[in-house]
Amino acid sequence: MTNKMENQLIPIGEILKPRGLKGEVKVKALNGEPTRFFNVKKVFIDERQVKINKCSCVGTNTFLFLDEVGSVEEAEKLRGKFMCLPRDELDEPQDGYFVIDLIGATVESETGEKLGIIVSIDNYGAGDIIECSGEKLESGKHQTFRFVFLDDIVKEVDVENKKFVVYKNKWQKVVVFD
């Protein structure tokens, strides 16, 4: 890993909305484990380090009190922002890569046909949705498409070479073009 990669900030949570009047925020843990913040003392928001003063969970929801956030108005300003940690402070992921490592990877078929470039990966609870920029259209814009990251359509994920290989016949059954 390069020094740049070691210092890279990795999103671990998204601030969804304020809760109450004292600056508490509701947070979505990006790894799906709401208790992940119990052992985190500080996070980065907009590359600024912020201390976590208190963490609680109710069901699958995580609620945090953050240093210097003492009102609903201050909490509202954080809506939609990501909470990050330096890569070297995180455990190595089970798959050997973080989702952010796939951004910019070329999506291609098992025969080497280039299908597009990964521009974002979102998870709305049922699985990762991969958004890609594909071929250039007559309008000058690139065709965009999305597909669900399913193990049976993915042949290979090569993070080092920024390559994401799919079985085209199976991929074609789940891809949605914009």
Secondary structure in CASP SS format (residue, H / E / C, confidence):
PFRMAT SS
TARGET T0000
AUTHOR 0000-0000-0000
METHOD secondary structure of the structure
MODEL  1
M C 1.00
T C 1.00
N H 1.00
K H 1.00
M H 1.00
E H 1.00
N C 1.00
Q C 1.00
L E 1.00
I E 1.00
P E 1.00
I E 1.00
G E 1.00
E E 1.00
I E 1.00
L E 1.00
K E 1.00
P E 1.00
R E 1.00
G C 1.00
L C 1.00
K C 1.00
G C 1.00
E E 1.00
V E 1.00
K E 1.00
V E 1.00
K E 1.00
A E 1.00
L C 1.00
N C 1.00
G C 1.00
E C 1.00
P H 1.00
T H 1.00
R H 1.00
F H 1.00
F H 1.00
N H 1.00
V C 1.00
K C 1.00
K E 1.00
V E 1.00
F E 1.00
I E 1.00
D C 1.00
E C 1.00
R E 1.00
Q E 1.00
V E 1.00
K E 1.00
I E 1.00
N E 1.00
K E 1.00
C E 1.00
S E 1.00
C E 1.00
V E 1.00
G C 1.00
T C 1.00
N E 1.00
T E 1.00
F E 1.00
L E 1.00
F E 1.00
L E 1.00
D C 1.00
E C 1.00
V C 1.00
G C 1.00
S C 1.00
V H 1.00
E H 1.00
E H 1.00
A H 1.00
E H 1.00
K C 1.00
L C 1.00
R C 1.00
G C 1.00
K C 1.00
F E 1.00
M E 1.00
C E 1.00
L E 1.00
P E 1.00
R H 1.00
D H 1.00
E H 1.00
L C 1.00
D C 1.00
E C 1.00
P C 1.00
Q C 1.00
D C 1.00
G C 1.00
Y C 1.00
F C 1.00
V H 1.00
I H 1.00
D H 1.00
L H 1.00
I C 1.00
G C 1.00
A C 1.00
T E 1.00
V E 1.00
E E 1.00
S E 1.00
E C 1.00
T C 1.00
G C 1.00
E C 1.00
K E 1.00
L E 1.00
G E 1.00
I E 1.00
I E 1.00
V E 1.00
S E 1.00
I E 1.00
D E 1.00
N E 1.00
Y C 1.00
G C 1.00
A C 1.00
G C 1.00
D E 1.00
I E 1.00
I E 1.00
E E 1.00
C E 1.00
S E 1.00
G E 1.00
E E 1.00
K E 1.00
L C 1.00
E C 1.00
S C 1.00
G C 1.00
K C 1.00
H E 1.00
Q E 1.00
T E 1.00
F E 1.00
R E 1.00
F E 1.00
V E 1.00
F C 1.00
L C 1.00
D C 1.00
D C 1.00
I C 1.00
V E 1.00
K E 1.00
E E 1.00
V E 1.00
D E 1.00
V C 1.00
E C 1.00
N C 1.00
K C 1.00
K E 1.00
F E 1.00
V E 1.00
V E 1.00
Y C 1.00
K H 1.00
N H 1.00
K H 1.00
W H 1.00
Q C 1.00
K C 1.00
V C 1.00
V C 1.00
V E 1.00
F E 1.00
D C 1.00
END
